[in-house]
Amino acid sequence: MLIRTLLTTLLGSSLLLGGYASAADLEPLRVANQKSGIKLLLEAAGELDDVPYEIDFSEFPAAAPLGEALNAGAVDIGGLGDAPYVFALGAGAPLKVVEIIKRDGRYTTSILVPKDSPLKTVADLKGQRIVTNRGSIGHFLVIRALREAGLKTSDVTFVNLLPTDARSALESGAADAWSTWDPYTTIAITQNGARILRSSDNLLTNHFYLAATQTAVDDKRVQLEDFVKRVERAFLWANDHHQAYAEAQARVTGLPVEVHLESVKATVHSRAEITDEVIAGLQQVSDIYLEEGVLARAVDVSHGFDPSFNAARADQPGKAVAQVQPQ
C-alpha cells in the first residue's frame, strides 16, 4: 500500500494504467544522451532523485549517431534538433516527438569565423570553406543563411566534420567558417575569440525535440510521461540557477565554470507545445533539404509527433510558447 501511494504521488493516476502495481514492474527507460547534456541537467536540477524506474543513459558524440540508435531501437528516447530529427525520420523507423523545449540566446546555433577573419557578412562566404556536420542543425543554418543572402550551396565548399574535429579545422585555417551549436559556440567564442557571422535568429526555431520510439510510446508510456515532465522542470530550473547549472556542465566538460556561466546566463528555455504550426515548420526543414539534395526522398514529418503528450505536461509550471519556422 505504501509503495502504491508513493508511486501515485510521483506519477499521478496514469501510473495505475496497464496494471502496474510497483516500481519493480516498470521497465528501465533507455535514454540517449548527447555530450552528457540531458543527464547532467537532470542531476543538477535534482530530477534524478526518487525516480520510480531505472534510467539507462547511453552517450553519443553528436545527433547523427543518436538518431541512428533511435532508429535501431537501441534506445527509447533521445534529444535532437530540427534537421537531425528530419534525417532520423527519413531513415524509416516510427519515431514520435513527445517533448519540445525552445532555447533562445546568444550561444545557440551560429556561423562562426576566426576573430581576425576578413569575412563580415554571409555574402562574404562565397567561395569559402564552411565546416559543419552534414545533416546537422548547423548545416541547415548555413543553407538558410545562404538563401537569405542570395547565394546557393554550390557557392561554398562544405567540409563535413564532427564538432570535435571542426574546431581544429577552423583554428588551423583548414576552414573559413564553422556552423555549430552550444556548447561548441560557447567554447569557440569565449576561448578562441571566434566571432558570430550569422546567428540563428529568425532562421531557426531553436527547438530541442525529445523523440521516442513508437515501441517506447506503446510499452513505456508511464515512464515517458514522467520523464518529459522531469526534463521540462530541469530546463526551467536552469533559467533561474545559472551558477549551479554552469558548475554541473564544467564538471563534465572540464572547461572553466566561467565559460559555461556566460552561456547559461544568455540562454532562456521555454516550453513549446506540439502544434500544427510546429509540425509545418519542421516540414519546411525537410522540404528544403530535399531541394538541396541532402535528402534522397521526401519525408512527411507529420507522422513524427505525438500531441497527446501535451496533456502530460499541462500541469507543469512553465509557460507554453508557439514558434513557427521562419519563412
Secondary structure, 3 states (H helix, E strand, C coil): CHHHHHHHHHHCHHHHHHHCCCHHHCCCEEEEEECCHHHHHHHHCCCCCCCCCCEEEEEECCHHHHHHHHHHCCCCEEEECHHHHHHHHHCCCCEEEEEEEEEEECCCCEEEECCCCCCCCHHHHCCCEEEECCCCHHHHHHHHHHHHCCCCHHHCEEEECCHHHHHHHHHHCCCCEEEECCCHHHHHHHHHCCEEEEECCCCCCCEEEEEEEHHHHHHCHHHHHHHHHHHHHHHHHHHHCHHHHHHHHHHHHCCCHHHHHHHHHCEEEEEECCCHHHHHHHHHHHHHHHHCCCCCCCCCHHHHECCCHHHHCCCCCCCEECCCCCC
